[in-house]
Amino acid sequence: MGTHIIDGRIISADIKAGLEKEIRAIKEKHGITPGLAVVLVGNDPASEVYVKMKVRSCEQIGLYSRKILMDDKAGQKELLEKIDELNQDPKIHGILVQHPMPSHIDENKIFSRIDPAKDVDGFNPISAGQLMIGIEGLKPCTPYGVLKMLEATGIDPAGQHVVVLGRSNIVGKPVAMMLLQKAAGADATVTICHSRTRNLAEITSRADILIAAIGRPEFVGPEMVKKGAVVIDVGTNRVDDPSSEKGYKLVGDVDFEAVSPKCKAISPSPGGVGPMTIAMLLHNTVTACKRIHGLE
């Protein structure tokens, strides 16, 4: 049996189709349209692309979206005031401030200001605390997408050794916490590794499920993966490619061609976790809307 390719585009399309029906039902029954506000400070090209993708995805499934563009010279006070405004806006059920933000902005203060009920990115310290102790709340989109990919592929982490390569607050830490929970789709034994871990390949090669989120292009080679393992590649890295019209190409944290023959299943990058992140953002917005209006 060959390696199963975990296609995030197909899984996310199924999720979006379900959300489209759910949004239509909420509109017809309650006269409410779930709404997402996306705030972009500055003109980072990659961030602009991500914001456009998120807004377009909202439009595709009938979710109300509001794109708020702020100059890169916008101060922290101005941004906090905008968040306060969105916290009080009844049309907005989810608030996302695109990161990275300009260096003069304290991201932690920004994330802390977002109402946890509207924190669809799951970065507010209250949201992070709820995740840590297993209280139901809005989960970070990328880690949530990873768990949904495993679920859709029929891979149960329960009792399995999961190695998370990366310790960021955005992916590494939260996905480890989610997989540790005493809950369906979790119950794993989790090891977190990072750039300072000794004997890294020895540890990763013992993983039943390896989640690569270290931010280094094609860092994970076949010597770091156990035969028959499941590999989820969270990384998206731009590398020079003179043969490309753009002059670059996108690759993951895993050397896909070299590693995939050893795997039971593997997600590509691009086309794996990326589409799932947007799908879970939409899912979180609909969930937030239902909770705010007492529809659950």
C-alpha positions in Angstrom: 0.0 0.0 0.0 1.4 3.4 -1.0 1.6 6.6 1.1 -1.7 8.4 1.7 -1.5 12.1 0.8 -3.5 14.1 3.3 -5.0 16.8 1.0 -6.0 19.8 3.1 -7.8 21.4 0.1 -10.3 18.5 -0.1 -10.9 18.4 3.6 -11.3 22.1 3.9 -13.7 22.2 1.0 -15.9 19.7 2.8 -15.8 21.8 6.0 -16.7 24.9 4.0 -19.6 23.2 2.3 -21.0 22.2 5.7 -20.5 25.8 7.0 -22.3 27.3 4.0 -25.4 25.2 4.8 -25.1 26.1 8.5 -24.8 29.9 7.8 -27.8 29.7 5.4 -29.9 28.0 8.2 -28.9 30.6 10.8 -29.9 33.4 8.4 -33.2 31.9 7.6 -34.2 30.9 11.1 -32.7 33.7 13.2 -32.1 36.6 10.7 -28.4 36.6 11.8 -25.3 36.6 9.5 -22.1 35.5 11.2 -19.5 38.2 10.8 -15.7 38.3 10.8 -13.5 41.4 11.0 -9.9 41.1 9.7 -7.5 43.9 10.7 -4.3 44.5 8.8 -1.7 47.0 10.0 0.9 47.9 7.4 1.5 46.6 3.9 3.4 43.3 4.3 2.8 41.6 0.9 2.4 38.1 2.4 -0.1 39.4 5.0 -2.1 41.2 2.3 -2.4 37.9 0.3 -3.5 36.0 3.4 -6.1 38.7 4.2 -7.5 38.6 0.7 -7.8 34.8 0.9 -9.7 35.0 4.2 -12.1 37.6 2.9 -12.7 35.7 -0.3 -13.4 32.5 1.6 -16.0 34.4 3.7 -17.7 35.6 0.6 -17.8 32.1 -0.9 -19.8 30.6 2.0 -22.1 33.6 2.7 -20.3 34.9 5.8 -20.2 38.6 6.4 -16.6 40.0 6.4 -15.1 43.4 7.0 -11.5 44.2 6.0 -9.9 47.0 8.0 -6.6 48.4 6.6 -4.5 50.6 8.9 -1.3 52.4 7.9 2.0 50.9 9.1 2.4 54.1 11.1 -0.8 53.5 13.0 -0.1 53.6 16.8 -1.0 51.0 19.3 -3.6 53.3 20.9 -5.3 53.6 17.6 -5.3 49.8 17.1 -6.6 49.2 20.6 -9.5 51.6 20.0 -10.4 49.8 16.8 -10.5 46.5 18.6 -12.7 48.1 21.3 -15.1 49.3 18.6 -15.2 45.8 17.0 -15.8 44.2 20.5 -19.0 46.2 20.8 -20.1 45.8 17.1 -23.1 43.4 17.0 -22.5 42.6 13.4 -19.0 41.2 14.2 -18.7 37.8 15.9 -15.0 37.2 15.2 -12.0 39.5 15.3 -8.7 38.6 13.7 -5.6 41.0 13.7 -3.2 39.7 11.1 0.3 39.0 12.3 3.1 39.7 12.2 2.4 43.3 13.2 4.8 46.2 12.8 7.6 46.2 15.4 6.2 49.2 17.4 3.0 47.2 18.2 2.9 45.0 21.2 1.1 41.9 19.9 0.4 40.5 23.3 -1.4 43.7 24.3 -3.4 43.6 21.1 -4.4 39.9 21.5 -5.3 40.5 25.1 -7.7 43.3 24.1 -9.9 41.1 21.9 -13.0 39.9 23.6 -12.5 36.1 24.2 -16.0 35.5 22.9 -14.8 36.9 19.5 -11.2 35.6 19.6 -11.4 33.4 16.6 -7.6 33.1 16.4 -7.4 31.8 19.9 -4.5 34.1 21.0 -6.1 35.9 23.9 -4.4 34.7 27.2 -7.9 33.7 28.4 -8.4 31.5 25.3 -4.9 30.0 25.8 -5.7 29.3 29.4 -9.0 27.6 28.6 -7.1 25.4 26.1 -4.5 24.5 28.6 -7.0 23.3 31.2 -9.5 21.8 28.8 -12.3 24.3 29.0 -14.3 24.6 25.8 -13.4 27.8 24.0 -12.3 29.1 20.6 -9.2 27.1 19.5 -6.2 28.4 17.5 -7.0 27.9 13.8 -3.8 26.1 12.6 -3.6 23.5 15.5 -7.3 23.0 15.2 -6.9 22.4 11.5 -4.2 19.8 12.2 -6.5 17.8 14.5 -9.3 18.0 11.9 -7.0 16.6 9.2 -6.1 13.7 11.4 -9.8 13.1 12.2 -10.8 13.3 8.5 -8.1 10.8 7.6 -9.3 8.3 10.2 -6.1 8.7 12.3 -6.7 8.5 16.0 -3.9 10.0 18.2 -5.1 8.2 21.3 -2.2 6.3 22.9 0.2 7.3 20.1 3.5 9.1 20.5 3.2 12.5 18.9 6.3 14.5 18.4 5.8 18.2 17.8 8.8 19.9 16.2 8.4 23.6 17.2 7.4 25.5 20.3 5.7 28.7 19.0 2.6 30.1 20.7 0.8 29.9 17.4 1.3 26.2 16.5 3.7 24.2 18.6 2.5 24.8 22.1 -1.3 24.8 21.4 -1.3 21.7 19.2 0.6 19.8 21.9 -1.9 20.9 24.5 -4.8 20.0 22.3 -3.4 16.5 21.7 -2.8 16.0 25.4 -6.4 16.6 26.4 -8.5 13.7 27.7 -10.9 13.9 24.8 -11.9 12.3 21.5 -9.3 13.1 18.9 -6.6 13.5 21.5 -5.3 11.4 24.4 -1.8 11.2 22.8 1.6 11.0 24.5 3.3 14.2 23.4 6.9 15.3 23.1 7.8 18.8 22.1 11.1 19.4 20.4 12.8 22.6 19.1 16.0 24.0 17.7 17.9 23.5 21.0 16.8 19.8 21.5 19.7 17.4 21.7 19.6 14.2 19.6 16.7 15.6 17.6 16.6 13.0 14.9 16.6 10.2 17.5 13.5 11.6 19.1 11.6 12.5 15.9 12.3 9.0 14.5 10.4 7.4 17.4 7.2 9.4 16.6 4.0 7.7 15.4 2.8 11.1 14.4 5.3 13.9 13.6 4.1 17.5 13.4 6.7 19.8 11.8 6.3 23.4 12.7 9.9 24.7 13.0 9.9 27.2 10.1 13.0 25.8 8.3 12.6 24.8 4.7 12.8 21.0 4.1 14.4 20.6 7.5 12.9 17.1 8.2 14.7 14.4 6.1 14.0 10.7 5.9 16.5 9.9 8.7 14.2 11.8 11.1 11.1 9.8 10.3 10.0 6.3 11.4 8.8 4.0 8.7 5.0 3.9 8.8 4.7 7.3 10.6 2.1 10.0 9.9 3.7 13.4 9.1 1.9 16.7 9.2 3.9 19.5 7.6 2.8 22.9 9.0 5.6 24.9 7.5 5.4 27.3 4.6 8.8 28.7 3.5 9.8 30.8 0.5 13.0 29.7 -1.2 14.8 31.0 -4.2 13.9 29.2 -7.5 15.4 30.8 -10.6 13.4 28.4 -12.8 10.1 29.9 -11.5 8.5 32.9 -13.1 8.2 34.5 -9.6 11.8 33.6 -8.8 10.9 31.6 -5.8 8.8 28.6 -4.7 7.0 27.6 -1.5 8.1 24.5 0.4 7.3 23.0 3.8 9.4 22.1 6.8 9.6 18.5 5.4 11.5 17.3 2.4 8.4 15.8 0.9 9.9 13.8 -1.9 12.5 12.2 0.3 10.2 11.6 3.3 6.9 10.5 1.8 8.0 7.0 0.7 8.5 6.1 4.4 5.2 7.4 5.6 1.8 5.8 6.2 0.3 9.3 5.5 1.8 12.8 4.9 0.4 16.3 4.3 2.0 18.3 1.5 3.0 22.0 1.8 1.5 24.0 0.1 -1.9 22.3 -0.1 -2.0 20.7 3.4 -2.4 22.7 6.6 -2.8 26.1 4.9 -6.3 25.6 3.6 -7.3 24.0 6.9 -6.3 27.2 8.8 -8.7 29.3 6.8 -11.4 26.7 7.1 -11.1 26.6 10.9 -11.2 30.4 11.0 -14.5 30.3 9.3 -15.7 27.5 11.6 -14.6 29.5 14.7 -16.5 32.6 13.4 -19.7 30.6 13.0 -19.2 28.9 16.4 -18.7 32.3 18.0 -21.8 33.7 16.4 -23.9 30.8 17.8 -22.5 31.1 21.3 -22.9 34.9 21.4 -26.6 34.6 20.3 -27.3 31.5 22.4 -28.0 29.3 19.4 -26.0 26.2 20.6 
